[in-house]
Amino acid sequence: MLRDMHLNPPFDQLIPTIVELYQGKIALLQKMIDASSAILAGPNPNVDYSTLVGELPKIRALLDDIDHLLFKITPMVFATLIDSKPDSANHVNHLIIKKEQREALLNDLTIDFG
């Protein structure tokens, strides 16, 4: 769904970055599934078990790195909702969404996160 979305600068690279991070995460999870399946399948002379076992911590570390990056860019997602026009005190503190949309967003956040 994100691939069909586009943002204007300065946020134009945000969505492609998130998509790329999730694609990397999916590929790493598939590697982990493949390695785990090979290990659980039982003895096979064509499988290098020591390499598989050695790869799993590396995959886990890469997944953690991706999760950390996603966490760090989360504020940028919310920054896309802020109107860049300053108020009378020269602060940018208004949202670009309407009051009804804001209330629906707050309701969704309350339901999802308590």
HELIX and SHEET records of a PDB file:
HELIX    1   1 LEU A    2  ASP A    4  5                                   3    
HELIX    2   2 LEU A   14  LEU A   40  1                                  27    
HELIX    3   3 TYR A   49  ALA A   79  1                                  31    
HELIX    4   4 LYS A   99  PHE A  113  1                                  15    
END                                                                             
